Amino acid sequence: MNSQQKGSSLWDQFYGANAGYVMELYEQYCLNPSALDREVREFFDERGTGWETARGIEPQHFDQAIDADTIAQVARCVLLIEDIRREGHRTVHFDPFHSPEGPELFDPAQRGINLSTLASLPSQTLGNRYGSLGATVKDVLVSIRNTYLGQMGIEFEHLSDGNAREWLRQAVETPGDLGVAPAEQKQALLRELVEVEEFEKYLHQTFPGQKRFSIEGLDVIVPALNRLVELSASAEISNVVIGMAHRGRLNVLAHVLDKPLETIIAEFLHHRPGPILDDPRWTGDVKYHLGFTTLKMLADRTVEVILANNPSHLELVNPVVEGHTRALQDSRDQSGSPAQQVDQALAVVVHGDAAFDGEGVVAETLNLSRLSAYGSGGTIHIISNNDIGFTTETRDERSTRYASDLAKGYDIPILHVNADCPDTVLSAIYLAFAYRQRFHRDFLIDVVGYRRWGHNEGDEPAFTQPDLYQAIASHPTVAEIYANELFEAEILSDVKSLRQSARATLMAAHERASSQTIEESFGRPVPGPMPKSLPPLDEPQLVSWNRELLSVPDGFHLHPKLARVVDRHLHGLTEENAIDWAWAESLSFASILAGGIPIRMTGQDTERGTFSQRHLVWHDAEGGPFMVPLASFNGSRASFEVHNSPLSEVAVLGFEYGYSVRAPETLVIWEAQFGDFANVAQPVIDQFLAAGRAKWRQSSSLVLLLPHGYEGQGPEHSSARLERYLQLAAEDNFYVTNCTTAAQYFHLLRLQAERLGSDPRPLIIMTPKSLLRHPLAASSLSDLATGRFQPILELPLPPSANDSVRRVVFTSGKVAIDLKSKAESQPESDLEFLRVLRIEQLYPFPEEAIRAYLSQFPNLAEAFWLQEEPQNMGAYHFVADRLAAMLPNRIALTYVGRPPRASVATGAADVHAEEQQSLLEQSLQYSPAHRTKVRL
């Protein structure tokens, strides 16, 4: 026993059977201390005083020793309470069409419990906190059974945080804590449910056959979201960001975000809003994918409610919502790390039951919730559970009991509620919000209902679930069920007028929609402060920033290897071609921060860099605190943060995309460990990065850094799949670059920062590996201080007269440097026929600059495209027609590169080297007898 523990605080630790056992020992101590072991006797000698007061039990309760059977009865009761708390949800009827397990699971008689005995024991036997649940232990057990075996399936005993568990127990077990809605609130709730139902019925009858992904069967989701918005207003939360898939979205738009009904109906009438006609780059999206933003005045406070745009990739919106929310919480206008205010914004995500445990992005996003770089102070998750995935039943779509079980692994409390019981659902909402505000952690509510129609209203569900849909056909709607409850409680006398009013409102909106073209509101993000202009650069300024960023504070111990790098950078800035890739990056960041533009950079091992090239975070070699020089240097006028991300691509990239949309004044950068890792996030790239502007008029300036280059390291460490980005490139949707010098990278980052306020678009950069420290890719101080990013660069070769040039080799990226290295080993006279043009920006394609370049060579006879990727990959198919259209004298473009292959690269380093040398030799060898094909 711990001699440090004294007084009543020690006694408060004994409950249930343990308390009974200690009480019995104490009785023996009072009657005959010598009968006890010495250690027990000394324990009571020191701490016995105050037992009765501490336990809240009068002395007369100890007049007789407690018999063994009573102790056993209390022990069984404690175990039953624990089982009910942990497993009681198994007997709760929260599914409208499926029966739970039998109540005999928790029958006291089957556990050997005599309720008469429990009725003779004071409730304080189980501890003081149970006093509010009744006078006796039996009363406590009955109360616990009513709580956990009632209308709400409760799961939070899996939480690892004892304080959170105890808080939740107190919240659900204390009678009246969740409150009972007064009559007027019940009437208002019924009005909401009627409006939700009538909206769906109107669309179903007026536009038969059109997809709308009805919410019917889960109608209560709409008032649940409205209560969250109201609670947020009361808690002075300024922004509520909602993410959901298509089911129920139209109803949420109408009745939570107040999107005009005439606008929604106009979309069913196919009235095309003006922007589609005016902007050829805008394609729009189907109505049940569109987002919306609105301002609501509640509790004398304005709340911005955002429904995020989402494609049919269902749960893909989850990390985007988290990024939106975190961006709204962060203050970025001061140097250092952003200051997060978690009560500035609330994230709410509505999931599908089949998607929640079926799509990996859900788990990846849940994993972000408690990470400092990504947490949003607690997300409220709602599973819109209709017990079916399109036509697939639960037995075929998950291996767990509930759709929500995944959340247990992330310490998230779970409530299961019946969608036909609106009051219970709203009680769950109140508890979820209170928990979020108390602990700023995630909470999940599994709302179990059904889907009244097929997957998309044009589908026949009885083909695959005949019994279920026969039952659904005769099942009353939640509005009908709730109206009957209010009739029986004499709270309501008429529901017909509510339906007539809702119907009249819809008909009036239809008339307005029919008479005019409705201008769509796309819910574009409210722009933040636009970036200040970047400061003009000169060499002394760069020298000053360099000195400050490399100053090691007194008492800070750099790793010896890093210290040598820092010393070299500190003293070698003015040396010719000394500045490598990461060094230029740091100086670029310094210039951007000095211009008042915040920077956020994340990725796998990004703090140090995959190739140990970047050291944005310094760790004290002797165990002291780490430091981030860019976050604290004096010239900064905005926040800087850099974070190592979890080993995730789809969730992290989705998060950063969402962050960039809501923080338009911020340079947001995501770096893949290797470029091909971004493959896992391809849906984010396809649906958001490439198409978000065209579908939703949603702007992002997210920067992707994708290491790319063939180094003989095998297929998975070679290609960033450049061809995929070029295939997606259209309508000026983003920039795709493959630059080859540190200065080009320096200026490209600065250029992207300049574009934030005027021309926001994502930027894809194929970053190097071997070129990170290659002397031919390094730059001088003057290269950084002057000039701008150049879409094309001529490779430095021995000078020759323009009329001597017979061949131009076009190329892009790291292979150009390989070609330069190879050229240096040949006599200068052997290269007079050759010029090499590096295309540093592949999209938008620099056609005008290339035409001007080609016009210099009157005797041009050959044009090669050199790449190290296989012919079916890389940039070849993107550039081939574009370059061919520019070539003079009917010259054809010759491909020099690897043949088409299924895998991006060989796994053998020696084979790679042999292949690479062959490509370079083909590009450099020239014979007058050798002529390329001439176009006819």
VENBEL-V140628 format. One record per helix or strand of 2 or more residues. SS is the DSSP state (alpha for helix, beta for strand). FROM is the first residue (numbers start at 1). LEN is the number of residues. If there is no record, write none. Layout:
<<SS & FROM & LEN> <SS & FROM & LEN>>
This chain:
<<alpha & 7 & 5> <alpha & 16 & 20> <alpha & 38 & 10> <alpha & 51 & 5> <alpha & 59 & 4> <alpha & 68 & 24> <alpha & 103 & 4> <alpha & 108 & 4> <alpha & 115 & 5> <alpha & 123 & 4> <alpha & 128 & 6> <alpha & 137 & 12> <beta & 152 & 4> <alpha & 162 & 12> <alpha & 183 & 24> <alpha & 220 & 15> <beta & 239 & 6> <alpha & 249 & 7> <alpha & 261 & 8> <alpha & 274 & 5> <beta & 292 & 7> <beta & 301 & 7> <alpha & 314 & 16> <beta & 330 & 2> <beta & 339 & 2> <alpha & 342 & 3> <beta & 345 & 8> <alpha & 353 & 4> <alpha & 360 & 9> <beta & 379 & 7> <beta & 388 & 2> <beta & 392 & 2> <alpha & 394 & 3> <alpha & 403 & 8> <beta & 413 & 6> <alpha & 422 & 18> <beta & 443 & 6> <alpha & 461 & 3> <alpha & 466 & 8> <alpha & 478 & 11> <alpha & 496 & 20> <alpha & 539 & 11> <alpha & 560 & 12> <alpha & 581 & 14> <beta & 599 & 5> <alpha & 629 & 4> <beta & 640 & 5> <alpha & 650 & 13> <beta & 667 & 6> <alpha & 675 & 16> <alpha & 692 & 5> <beta & 703 & 5> <alpha & 715 & 3> <alpha & 722 & 7> <beta & 734 & 4> <alpha & 742 & 14> <beta & 762 & 6> <alpha & 770 & 3> <alpha & 775 & 3> <alpha & 781 & 5> <beta & 792 & 3> <alpha & 802 & 3> <beta & 807 & 5> <alpha & 814 & 10> <alpha & 828 & 4> <beta & 834 & 6> <beta & 841 & 3> <alpha & 847 & 8> <beta & 862 & 9> <alpha & 876 & 9> <beta & 893 & 6> <alpha & 909 & 16>>
